[in-house]
């Protein structure tokens, strides 16, 4: 995550990489209205990324994959918090923050 946009890389057991970019719209209401395959960052969308039309079910599938394989990864929990906004996701992010699991780079 950068300023709120989400970049995901999923690598399978055969080292095949799926890159997903989910740009953010609005810094106050923070909505995710588009999904792109083929890029991890919003600045790379023009380099062959494909927009997913009618993305609601795809977004749910991505959330389920992240939830299933997160194994309490602080950055995946942070991504789920941004995408779903469920109370349990916020609690996990607060826990990770309190435990110092997020790298702070200046």
C-alpha positions, 0 to 999 in steps of 0.5 A: 500500500502507498497512499491508499492504493493497493498492490498485490503479488501472488506467486504460486508453487510454479513461480507464476506471478499474478499482479493486481493493482487496486487504486484508491479514490477519495482520501476521505471515503477511500473507495476502491472502484477498479481492479487491474490485473498485470500491474502492482502499482497505479503508475504501471497501469498503462503498461499492459494492465487489464481492467476487470469489469464488474469487479465486485465478485473478483474483489471478494475472491481477492479478499478471500484468498488474502484472508485464507493465506495471510497467516497473521501477516501484518501487511495482508491484515492491513490490506484486508482492513482497507478493502473490507473495513471489518472490525476484526481487521481493524483489531488485527492492524491495531495489534500489529501496530502495537507490537511494532510489526510495521517497518517505518522507513523515513 
